[in-house]
């Protein structure tokens, strides 16, 4: 901010204005913590204090008021912290605001002359005096003396103490509160200016146009009843409007001369007559008011109004009920009206004009606050250091101070380059999406916008540089679209206007085009609006074509890169395969431990085929070294592995498969000869070609009978033999009737054989050498290999709970491991068989 702008403009306050500007005090009450309020001797309810009681009764809920004030208080604290206020300065500001609130509650009562107070006046509640003395860091007796009396210096430099009446003390109290509030405001502004002021700035080096001053002006105040404050504010607006109009005319004239346009006299309302009505020496309203304040004797507000009527009865912008008896909007002896440039302000009430204009801030208060031990408060009252005997002149009135401030402000503004920002409040409720037309019209009128527009429209209302004008309207003329070939932008603009027949409503400057009536702009805008959709379509078409070509080129580049990258990946992968499999022909592993590299996605089917071919090649290399006598065993193991599919971990693949264990003297030392005789008899009888498998088993049937039996599997039949009766045939099932078998996933030797049209055969392979040898996989493998050779499928199921069917009855068979079980055996229960398997 420019510290040259006077800050005292608009700070003429009375008790009502202190209430109106009590938002910060209300925020202090509602937003502070309880501990801080206790230290300041304050109550949280704003209605307790005279200066905040009006604001406490606003039309809002308690909760919304509390929330709003609390948020505002926190925002103020944060803003003061950011701008650089120290904690001590913030505390001083709080104490000063609390002092103002306590001053407003001090009341005075008359006392008897012979009472304890010699002045005949006392404070109704002296605790408030204690609070004020504590918060201002001043002696209590001096605070009380300044409230109840004042010190006057006589001509002989003798000091006389004169006591106040109750009314005089009230005026002095209010004057002190207003002055403290005003000094606090000025101190805050100066403090902010000092923080924002650039350091080490040299105008000769940095230039003069590096400082921005901000002046905030509300505008006219028009209330149902207007008093001295509204009179001063509206005078301020009249004075500034006079300056604004003069500056606008000056700017207009300078621009016309700069552009070579002939200046024409502009008719406008000159409000100098209204400013003279207020500030004219000897006869102006402020002069008459000062005379009334300084006159001896009793001068009332009514007498002041009569004097105004006498001086201004013929003035065109002044009237009162006495001068216009038929105007019943005003009251006799109280109201007068001034016709301002923006409109009439009805009912300036003269009640309180004289009292508000007088300066009741006696020197006692200034000396009291200057002698405070609070450095912040002391700095606000430098005039308090004057000796009482040196203060002999009558203090200037509030109106005179305000007029002098306005004169200084106008002189300061006239020496600057002003820019204006007009702010319009859409509504009084501070809500979005709501526009009060009457409220906005009122602001437009009383902000002086209409006068400014009238001045601008009296000449050429609109002006634009030629380049900017062409940029917006060149599409409306065939000579300027898309780019003109004329000698200059000025010639191009002239050709455009001639085509539209508008050259008579404009003037051509050196660098700008001046347009007189808005009708010209409307015509051009309408022509432009018709052409914009066509131009947009043209641009869209061109842009879409450009985007499509860019996209096509990018896609071609992408596909080319992808093609070459794929070639590179294929070549690299094939080279890697060749490198890794160079030693694949070396026996005995033939590349078993080689790891296939991860192929590109395009080569995944190729690598799958290569892996299958490699597996077949490696298998061929391994098979070539296997003796022909072991080929049947190898085929059976391969068939078992493919059939079990990894569902049974231990199936005896690592040992040699003998197949015919009953003919072996190792497995069947006592009865191998008997079995050989029985085998010869069966071969002669049934004519089978080979024994696929034979072993001792433990079986259980549908009658829950558990017996030792022998199992013989040939290429023709499946035999169940009785080893205790010289291997007599108990049951023979054609091998083509066997459809499948079921085994468990554990290491037990349970096998369930399924045959078409036959009961399922439940057996457990046992009596093997070594004991509990795992031969289930061998049985599965030889049977699966035989079925594959016959070209039919064999269903093999792996389950720990095997379902079976015997004579139509459904049963379940499972395995229960038992460490203490000596030999495998079955346990029968209703509908279930359980193999008790000795676990090791």
MIROVO-499649 format. One record per residue (C-alpha): x, z, y; residue in three letters. Coordinates in steps of 0.2 Angstrom, whole numbers, padded with zeros to 4 digits, always signed. Example, Ala and Ser with C-alpha at 12.3 -4.5 7.8 and 13.67 -1.06 7.14 Angstrom:
2
+0062+0039-0022Ala +0068+0036-0005Ser 
! end
This chain:
840
+0000+0000+0000Unk +0005-0003+0018Unk +0008+0014+0025Unk +0005+0006+0042Unk -0014+0006+0039Unk -0022+0022+0046Unk -0029+0033+0033Unk -0040+0043+0044Unk -0053+0029+0045Unk -0070+0035+0037Unk -0065+0053+0035Unk -0077+0060+0048Unk -0085+0073+0037Unk -0098+0087+0039Unk -0105+0099+0026Unk -0116+0085+0019Unk -0102+0073+0017Unk -0091+0086+0009Unk -0106+0087-0004Unk -0106+0069-0005Unk -0088+0068-0008Unk -0088+0083-0021Unk -0086+0072-0036Unk -0068+0079-0038Unk -0074+0097-0037Unk -0088+0094-0049Unk -0075+0086-0061Unk -0064+0101-0059Unk -0079+0113-0063Unk -0085+0104-0078Unk -0069+0096-0085Unk -0057+0111-0083Unk -0053+0124-0097Unk -0060+0141-0096Unk -0043+0149-0093Unk -0040+0138-0078Unk -0057+0141-0071Unk -0054+0160-0073Unk -0038+0159-0063Unk -0047+0149-0049Unk -0061+0162-0049Unk -0074+0148-0052Unk -0090+0146-0062Unk -0093+0130-0073Unk -0110+0127-0065Unk -0109+0116-0050Unk -0126+0123-0044Unk -0117+0139-0039Unk -0108+0132-0025Unk -0116+0125-0009Unk -0104+0110-0008Unk -0108+0104-0025Unk -0126+0110-0027Unk -0134+0093-0022Unk -0123+0083-0034Unk -0128+0096-0048Unk -0146+0091-0046Unk -0144+0072-0049Unk -0156+0064-0061Unk -0145+0064-0077Unk -0145+0075-0093Unk -0134+0090-0094Unk -0124+0083-0109Unk -0121+0066-0100Unk -0115+0074-0084Unk -0103+0086-0094Unk -0096+0071-0104Unk -0094+0060-0088Unk -0086+0073-0078Unk -0075+0079-0092Unk -0069+0061-0095Unk -0066+0058-0076Unk -0056+0074-0075Unk -0045+0069-0089Unk -0043+0052-0081Unk -0038+0060-0065Unk -0025+0071-0073Unk -0018+0056-0082Unk -0017+0046-0067Unk -0009+0059-0057Unk +0004+0062-0071Unk +0008+0043-0072Unk +0009+0041-0053Unk +0022+0055-0052Unk +0013+0071-0046Unk +0023+0086-0052Unk +0013+0100-0062Unk +0016+0112-0046Unk +0008+0099-0035Unk -0007+0096-0047Unk -0010+0115-0047Unk -0009+0116-0028Unk -0023+0102-0028Unk -0034+0112-0039Unk -0031+0128-0029Unk -0036+0119-0013Unk -0052+0112-0021Unk -0056+0129-0027Unk -0053+0136-0009Unk -0066+0123-0002Unk -0079+0128-0015Unk -0077+0147-0010Unk -0077+0143+0008Unk -0094+0134+0006Unk -0101+0150-0001Unk -0095+0162+0012Unk -0110+0169+0022Unk -0110+0179+0038Unk -0121+0194+0043Unk -0123+0202+0060Unk -0118+0220+0061Unk -0122+0234+0074Unk -0110+0236+0088Unk -0105+0254+0083Unk -0103+0249+0065Unk -0087+0246+0055Unk -0084+0229+0062Unk -0081+0229+0080Unk -0084+0210+0082Unk -0102+0213+0077Unk -0100+0201+0062Unk -0096+0203+0044Unk -0094+0193+0028Unk -0108+0195+0016Unk -0097+0194+0001Unk -0079+0199+0004Unk -0073+0195-0013Unk -0074+0177-0008Unk -0062+0181+0006Unk -0050+0188-0007Unk -0052+0172-0018Unk -0048+0161-0002Unk -0033+0172+0002Unk -0026+0172-0015Unk -0028+0153-0018Unk -0021+0148-0001Unk -0007+0161-0003Unk -0011+0169+0014Unk -0014+0187+0020Unk -0031+0193+0017Unk -0033+0201+0034Unk -0028+0185+0043Unk -0041+0175+0033Unk -0054+0187+0038Unk -0049+0187+0056Unk -0049+0168+0057Unk -0067+0167+0050Unk -0074+0181+0061Unk -0065+0177+0078Unk -0053+0165+0087Unk -0038+0168+0099Unk -0039+0160+0116Unk -0024+0159+0128Unk -0028+0163+0146Unk -0020+0155+0161Unk -0007+0169+0162Unk -0002+0166+0144Unk -0012+0181+0139Unk -0020+0181+0122Unk -0038+0185+0121Unk -0047+0187+0104Unk -0065+0182+0105Unk -0078+0186+0091Unk -0089+0173+0084Unk -0108+0173+0082Unk -0115+0170+0065Unk -0119+0152+0070Unk -0101+0149+0077Unk -0093+0157+0062Unk -0103+0145+0051Unk -0098+0130+0061Unk -0080+0136+0060Unk -0081+0139+0042Unk -0088+0121+0039Unk -0075+0114+0051Unk -0061+0122+0041Unk -0068+0116+0024Unk -0069+0098+0031Unk -0052+0099+0038Unk -0044+0105+0022Unk -0053+0091+0012Unk -0047+0078+0025Unk -0029+0084+0025Unk -0029+0085+0006Unk -0035+0067+0005Unk -0022+0061+0018Unk -0008+0070+0008Unk -0014+0062-0008Unk -0014+0045+0000Unk +0003+0047+0008Unk +0010+0054-0009Unk +0005+0038-0018Unk +0012+0027-0004Unk +0028+0036-0005Unk +0029+0033-0024Unk +0024+0015-0022Unk +0035+0011-0007Unk +0050+0000-0012Unk +0067+0008-0012Unk +0081+0000-0002Unk +0070-0013+0006Unk +0078-0024+0019Unk +0066-0035+0029Unk +0081-0046+0034Unk +0085-0049+0016Unk +0069-0047+0007Unk +0058-0055+0020Unk +0043-0048+0029Unk +0029-0055+0017Unk +0034-0043+0003Unk +0022-0028+0007Unk +0003-0028+0003Unk -0009-0016+0012Unk -0026-0013+0004Unk -0041-0007+0015Unk -0056-0002+0006Unk -0072-0004+0017Unk -0089+0000+0010Unk -0100-0008+0023Unk -0115-0003+0032Unk -0124+0013+0027Unk -0143+0012+0030Unk -0153+0028+0024Unk -0170+0033+0028Unk -0163+0046+0041Unk -0146+0042+0048Unk -0134+0054+0056Unk -0118+0055+0065Unk -0108+0050+0049Unk -0118+0034+0047Unk -0116+0030+0065Unk -0097+0031+0064Unk -0096+0021+0048Unk -0108+0007+0055Unk -0097+0007+0071Unk -0082+0004+0060Unk -0091-0011+0052Unk -0096-0018+0069Unk -0078-0017+0075Unk -0071-0024+0059Unk -0084-0038+0059Unk -0078-0043+0077Unk -0060-0044+0071Unk -0065-0054+0055Unk -0075-0067+0065Unk -0061-0069+0077Unk -0048-0071+0064Unk -0059-0083+0054Unk -0061-0094+0070Unk -0043-0093+0073Unk -0039-0098+0055Unk -0051-0112+0056Unk -0044-0118+0073Unk -0026-0117+0066Unk -0031-0127+0051Unk -0040-0140+0061Unk -0025-0143+0072Unk -0013-0143+0057Unk -0023-0157+0049Unk -0026-0167+0065Unk -0045-0164+0066Unk -0053-0162+0083Unk -0059-0144+0086Unk -0077-0142+0090Unk -0084-0126+0098Unk -0093-0116+0085Unk -0108-0106+0090Unk -0109-0089+0082Unk -0116-0072+0086Unk -0103-0062+0095Unk -0105-0043+0092Unk -0094-0038+0106Unk -0110-0032+0115Unk -0114-0020+0101Unk -0096-0013+0101Unk -0097-0011+0120Unk -0113-0001+0118Unk -0104+0011+0107Unk -0086+0012+0114Unk -0088+0007+0133Unk -0080+0020+0144Unk -0092+0032+0154Unk -0108+0023+0148Unk -0105+0020+0129Unk -0113+0031+0116Unk -0097+0039+0112Unk -0093+0043+0130Unk -0110+0050+0133Unk -0108+0061+0118Unk -0091+0067+0123Unk -0098+0071+0140Unk -0112+0081+0132Unk -0100+0091+0121Unk -0088+0095+0136Unk -0102+0100+0149Unk -0105+0118+0154Unk -0121+0125+0150Unk -0134+0122+0136Unk -0134+0103+0132Unk -0145+0099+0117Unk -0147+0084+0107Unk -0163+0079+0115Unk -0154+0079+0132Unk -0141+0068+0125Unk -0154+0056+0119Unk -0162+0056+0136Unk -0146+0052+0144Unk -0144+0037+0132Unk -0161+0031+0136Unk -0156+0032+0155Unk -0140+0022+0153Unk -0146+0009+0140Unk -0165+0006+0143Unk -0162-0012+0147Unk -0149-0015+0133Unk -0155-0029+0120Unk -0148-0020+0105Unk -0153-0002+0109Unk -0171+0006+0109Unk -0179+0023+0106Unk -0197+0030+0105Unk -0196+0034+0123Unk -0192+0016+0128Unk -0204+0009+0115Unk -0219+0020+0113Unk -0228+0008+0101Unk -0214+0009+0088Unk -0220+0023+0077Unk -0206+0022+0064Unk -0196+0033+0076Unk -0200+0051+0083Unk -0200+0056+0101Unk -0185+0065+0107Unk -0175+0063+0090Unk -0173+0045+0085Unk -0165+0029+0092Unk -0161+0012+0085Unk -0146+0000+0086Unk -0149-0018+0082Unk -0132-0022+0072Unk -0126-0039+0068Unk -0132-0037+0050Unk -0149-0030+0054Unk -0158-0015+0062Unk -0153+0003+0057Unk -0169+0013+0060Unk -0169+0031+0065Unk -0152+0036+0070Unk -0157+0055+0072Unk -0148+0063+0086Unk -0150+0080+0078Unk -0133+0088+0075Unk -0124+0074+0084Unk -0116+0086+0097Unk -0111+0099+0084Unk -0103+0086+0073Unk -0094+0079+0087Unk -0086+0095+0093Unk -0070+0101+0085Unk -0073+0118+0078Unk -0057+0119+0069Unk -0048+0132+0080Unk -0029+0134+0081Unk -0031+0151+0071Unk -0035+0141+0055Unk -0020+0129+0058Unk -0008+0143+0060Unk -0015+0152+0045Unk -0013+0138+0033Unk +0004+0133+0040Unk +0010+0150+0036Unk +0005+0149+0018Unk +0018+0151+0005Unk +0012+0136-0005Unk +0023+0122+0000Unk +0011+0108-0003Unk -0003+0117+0008Unk +0010+0121+0021Unk +0015+0103+0022Unk -0003+0097+0026Unk -0003+0108+0043Unk +0012+0103+0053Unk +0002+0106+0069Unk +0000+0124+0065Unk +0018+0128+0070Unk +0014+0127+0088Unk +0013+0143+0098Unk -0005+0148+0103Unk +0001+0149+0121Unk +0006+0130+0121Unk -0011+0124+0115Unk -0020+0123+0132Unk -0029+0106+0131Unk -0046+0104+0124Unk -0045+0096+0107Unk -0051+0078+0105Unk -0069+0076+0098Unk -0072+0068+0081Unk -0080+0053+0089Unk -0065+0050+0100Unk -0053+0053+0085Unk -0063+0040+0075Unk -0063+0027+0090Unk -0044+0029+0092Unk -0041+0027+0074Unk -0052+0011+0074Unk -0042+0004+0089Unk -0026+0007+0079Unk -0033-0001+0063Unk -0039-0016+0072Unk -0022-0019+0081Unk -0013-0017+0064Unk -0025-0029+0055Unk -0023-0042+0069Unk -0004-0042+0067Unk -0006-0045+0048Unk -0012-0060+0037Unk -0028-0054+0030Unk -0037-0059+0014Unk -0054-0053+0010Unk -0062-0048-0007Unk -0081-0045-0006Unk -0087-0034-0019Unk -0106-0034-0024Unk -0113-0020-0034Unk -0127-0028-0045Unk -0137-0012-0047Unk -0136+0007-0043Unk -0137+0012-0061Unk -0119+0007-0066Unk -0126-0003-0081Unk -0121-0020-0088Unk -0133-0035-0089Unk -0145-0029-0074Unk -0146-0038-0058Unk -0156-0030-0043Unk -0159-0044-0032Unk -0165-0034-0017Unk -0150-0023-0019Unk -0138-0038-0019Unk -0147-0046-0004Unk -0145-0030+0006Unk -0126-0030+0002Unk -0124-0048+0006Unk -0133-0045+0023Unk -0124-0029+0028Unk -0106-0035+0022Unk -0107-0048+0035Unk -0106-0062+0022Unk -0120-0072+0031Unk -0111-0073+0047Unk -0095-0078+0039Unk -0104-0092+0030Unk -0112-0098+0047Unk -0095-0099+0055Unk -0088-0109+0041Unk -0103-0120+0040Unk -0104-0124+0058Unk -0089-0136+0056Unk -0083-0143+0040Unk -0090-0132+0026Unk -0078-0138+0013Unk -0061-0144+0012Unk -0049-0149-0002Unk -0032-0157-0004Unk -0032-0175-0008Unk -0024-0173-0025Unk -0036-0159-0030Unk -0051-0170-0024Unk -0045-0185-0034Unk -0042-0174-0050Unk -0060-0169-0050Unk -0069-0185-0044Unk -0058-0199-0048Unk -0068-0204-0063Unk -0083-0209-0052Unk -0074-0224-0044Unk -0067-0239-0053Unk -0052-0240-0041Unk -0046-0222-0045Unk -0049-0221-0064Unk -0039-0217-0073Unk -0025-0218-0060Unk -0026-0227-0044Unk -0013-0240-0038Unk -0016-0238-0020Unk -0003-0233-0007Unk -0007-0214-0006Unk -0020-0201-0012Unk -0028-0202+0005Unk -0031-0221+0003Unk -0038-0218-0014Unk -0050-0204-0008Unk -0056-0216+0006Unk -0059-0230-0007Unk -0069-0217-0018Unk -0080-0211-0003Unk -0083-0229+0002Unk -0089-0234-0015Unk -0102-0219-0014Unk -0106-0223+0004Unk -0101-0205+0010Unk -0087-0209+0022Unk -0098-0204+0037Unk -0100-0186+0032Unk -0081-0182+0030Unk -0065-0181+0041Unk -0048-0186+0035Unk -0034-0174+0038Unk -0015-0175+0035Unk -0016-0167+0018Unk -0034-0162+0016Unk -0052-0170+0015Unk -0064-0161+0026Unk -0083-0162+0020Unk -0097-0157+0032Unk -0112-0155+0022Unk -0115-0148+0004Unk -0125-0164+0000Unk -0109-0174-0001Unk -0102-0162-0014Unk -0119-0162-0024Unk -0119-0181-0025Unk -0101-0182-0031Unk -0105-0168-0044Unk -0120-0177-0050Unk -0111-0193-0053Unk -0097-0183-0061Unk -0109-0174-0073Unk -0116-0191-0079Unk -0098-0198-0083Unk -0091-0182-0091Unk -0100-0184-0108Unk -0094-0202-0109Unk -0076-0197-0105Unk -0076-0183-0117Unk -0082-0194-0131Unk -0068-0206-0126Unk -0055-0192-0126Unk -0062-0185-0143Unk -0061-0203-0151Unk -0043-0205-0145Unk -0038-0188-0149Unk -0046-0188-0167Unk -0037-0205-0170Unk -0020-0197-0164Unk -0023-0182-0176Unk -0028-0193-0190Unk -0012-0204-0188Unk -0001-0188-0187Unk -0010-0181-0202Unk -0007-0197-0212Unk +0012-0198-0207Unk +0014-0180-0212Unk +0005-0183-0229Unk +0016-0198-0232Unk +0031-0188-0228Unk +0025-0173-0239Unk +0021-0185-0254Unk +0039-0193-0252Unk +0047-0176-0252Unk +0037-0170-0266Unk +0041-0186-0276Unk +0060-0184-0274Unk +0059-0166-0276Unk +0050-0168-0293Unk +0063-0181-0298Unk +0076-0168-0294Unk +0068-0154-0303Unk +0065-0165-0319Unk +0083-0171-0319Unk +0090-0153-0316Unk +0079-0147-0330Unk +0084-0160-0342Unk +0102-0157-0338Unk +0100-0138-0341Unk +0091-0141-0358Unk +0106-0153-0363Unk +0118-0139-0357Unk +0110-0125-0367Unk +0107-0134-0383Unk +0124-0142-0385Unk +0128-0129-0398Unk +0111-0129-0407Unk +0118-0139-0422Unk +0130-0125-0427Unk +0125-0115-0443Unk +0119-0103-0448Unk +0107-0099-0433Unk +0104-0117-0427Unk +0100-0111-0409Unk +0089-0097-0414Unk +0095-0086-0399Unk +0094-0100-0386Unk +0082-0096-0372Unk +0072-0110-0365Unk +0073-0112-0346Unk +0057-0111-0336Unk +0051-0129-0334Unk +0043-0137-0319Unk +0024-0138-0320Unk +0024-0157-0323Unk +0036-0154-0338Unk +0026-0140-0346Unk +0018-0152-0359Unk +0034-0161-0362Unk +0043-0144-0365Unk +0029-0138-0377Unk +0032-0154-0387Unk +0050-0151-0387Unk +0049-0133-0393Unk +0037-0139-0407Unk +0050-0152-0412Unk +0064-0141-0411Unk +0056-0128-0422Unk +0052-0141-0435Unk +0070-0147-0434Unk +0077-0130-0436Unk +0065-0126-0450Unk +0071-0142-0458Unk +0089-0137-0456Unk +0086-0120-0464Unk +0075-0127-0478Unk +0089-0139-0483Unk +0100-0124-0488Unk +0087-0115-0498Unk +0088-0118-0518Unk +0073-0127-0525Unk +0069-0112-0536Unk +0066-0101-0520Unk +0054-0114-0512Unk +0038-0108-0520Unk +0043-0090-0514Unk +0047-0097-0496Unk +0030-0106-0495Unk +0021-0091-0501Unk +0029-0080-0487Unk +0025-0093-0474Unk +0007-0094-0480Unk +0006-0075-0479Unk +0014-0074-0462Unk +0002-0087-0455Unk -0013-0079-0464Unk -0010-0061-0458Unk -0006-0067-0440Unk +0004-0051-0437Unk -0011-0040-0440Unk -0002-0031-0454Unk +0016-0026-0449Unk +0023-0022-0466Unk +0019-0034-0480Unk +0035-0035-0490Unk +0043-0051-0483Unk +0060-0045-0484Unk +0061-0043-0503Unk +0061-0055-0517Unk +0044-0059-0524Unk +0044-0059-0543Unk +0025-0063-0544Unk +0023-0059-0563Unk +0027-0041-0563Unk +0018-0037-0580Unk +0030-0048-0589Unk +0045-0039-0581Unk +0053-0026-0592Unk +0058-0017-0576Unk +0040-0015-0570Unk +0032-0014-0587Unk +0045-0007-0599Unk +0033-0001-0612Unk +0020-0015-0613Unk +0028-0031-0607Unk +0029-0038-0624Unk +0010-0034-0627Unk +0006-0043-0610Unk +0016-0058-0615Unk +0006-0060-0631Unk -0010-0058-0621Unk -0004-0071-0609Unk +0001-0083-0623Unk -0017-0081-0630Unk -0025-0084-0613Unk -0014-0099-0610Unk -0020-0107-0626Unk -0038-0103-0623Unk -0040-0107-0605Unk -0025-0119-0603Unk -0019-0113-0586Unk -0002-0119-0580Unk +0006-0105-0571Unk +0005-0086-0567Unk +0003-0084-0548Unk +0003-0065-0548Unk +0001-0050-0560Unk +0002-0031-0557Unk -0006-0014-0563Unk -0020-0008-0552Unk -0032+0006-0549Unk -0050+0000-0548Unk -0067+0008-0543Unk -0083+0000-0547Unk -0101+0001-0541Unk -0104+0015-0553Unk -0090+0025-0545Unk -0080+0024-0560Unk -0061+0024-0557Unk -0050+0016-0570Unk -0032+0009-0572Unk -0033-0009-0575Unk -0021-0024-0574Unk -0024-0039-0562Unk -0019-0057-0568Unk -0020-0072-0556Unk -0017-0089-0563Unk -0020-0106-0556Unk -0037-0106-0566Unk -0044-0089-0566Unk -0043-0071-0559Unk -0042-0059-0574Unk -0046-0040-0574Unk -0037-0033-0590Unk -0037-0016-0598Unk -0019-0010-0601Unk -0025+0003-0612Unk -0032-0009-0625Unk -0018-0021-0626Unk -0023-0030-0610Unk -0040-0035-0616Unk -0049-0046-0604Unk -0063-0036-0595Unk -0068-0049-0582Unk -0063-0067-0578Unk -0067-0076-0562Unk -0064-0094-0559Unk -0051-0096-0545Unk -0061-0108-0536Unk -0075-0095-0534Unk -0063-0083-0525Unk -0067-0085-0506Unk -0056-0072-0498Unk -0049-0055-0498Unk -0047-0040-0486Unk -0033-0029-0483Unk -0029-0015-0471Unk -0016-0015-0457Unk -0006+0000-0464Unk +0007+0001-0478Unk -0006+0005-0492Unk -0009-0007-0506Unk -0028-0008-0505Unk -0035-0025-0509Unk -0053-0031-0509Unk -0056-0048-0518Unk -0072-0058-0513Unk -0079-0070-0525Unk -0094-0081-0523Unk -0108-0075-0534Unk -0098-0060-0540Unk -0096-0042-0535Unk -0082-0038-0524Unk -0067-0031-0533Unk -0059-0016-0526Unk -0041-0012-0532Unk -0025-0003-0527Unk -0009-0010-0533Unk +0001+0004-0541Unk +0014+0009-0555Unk +0027-0002-0547Unk +0045-0001-0547Unk +0051+0006-0535Unk +0036+0017-0533Unk +0023+0012-0519Unk +0032-0005-0517Unk +0023-0016-0504Unk +0016-0031-0514Unk +0000-0034-0504Unk +0008-0048-0494Unk +0014-0056-0510Unk -0003-0057-0517Unk -0010-0064-0500Unk +0004-0076-0499Unk +0003-0084-0517Unk -0016-0085-0516Unk -0016-0093-0498Unk -0002-0105-0503Unk -0012-0110-0519Unk -0028-0113-0509Unk -0018-0123-0496Unk -0012-0134-0510Unk -0029-0136-0516Unk -0035-0141-0499Unk -0047-0127-0496Unk -0048-0112-0484Unk -0045-0094-0489Unk -0053-0081-0478Unk -0041-0066-0476Unk -0048-0051-0466Unk -0037-0036-0460Unk -0047-0021-0456Unk -0045-0002-0458Unk -0063+0000-0463Unk -0067-0014-0475Unk -0085-0019-0479Unk -0089-0025-0497Unk -0104-0030-0507Unk -0108-0024-0525Unk -0124-0030-0533Unk -0132-0032-0516Unk -0127-0014-0511Unk -0117-0013-0495Unk -0102-0001-0495Unk -0087+0003-0485Unk -0069+0007-0491Unk -0056+0015-0480Unk -0039+0023-0483Unk -0034+0041-0480Unk -0016+0046-0480Unk -0011+0062-0489Unk +0006+0068-0490Unk +0003+0079-0505Unk -0006+0065-0516Unk +0005+0061-0531Unk -0002+0044-0535Unk -0015+0033-0526Unk -0033+0037-0531Unk -0050+0034-0525Unk -0063+0046-0519Unk -0081+0041-0520Unk -0095+0047-0508Unk -0112+0040-0505Unk -0110+0022-0499Unk -0091+0024-0496Unk -0075+0023-0506Unk -0059+0031-0499Unk -0042+0027-0505Unk -0031+0043-0505Unk -0014+0036-0502Unk +0002+0046-0504Unk +0011+0045-0487Unk +0029+0048-0487Unk 
! end
